[in-house]
Amino acid sequence: MAEDTLKLEEVRKMAADIGWPLNDEHLEQLLRATRAARARRATLPVATLDPADEPAHVFRLNAGEGL
């Protein structure tokens, strides 16, 4: 697995772009959490998944149906 190259300044910009006023300590925490999430996601066996494996495909509306 390749090392995640996400940098603190990138996290700072992303947080600012969505209006999160985070201090340096929180940005470091977000960086670590994001790297961990990406590493977990990278280990998932997605090559063999098809639409039926995604639970959201069950919850859809047909044309003309309302909530």
Number of C-alpha atoms within 10 A of each C-alpha: 6 6 8 11 8 12 11 15 11 12 16 20 12 12 15 12 10 8 9 12 12 13 9 11 9 12 18 16 11 17 19 14 12 15 17 13 11 13 15 10 11 12 9 9 8 10 6 6 10 8 9 9 11 9 8 9 9 10 7 8 9 7 6 5 7 6 3
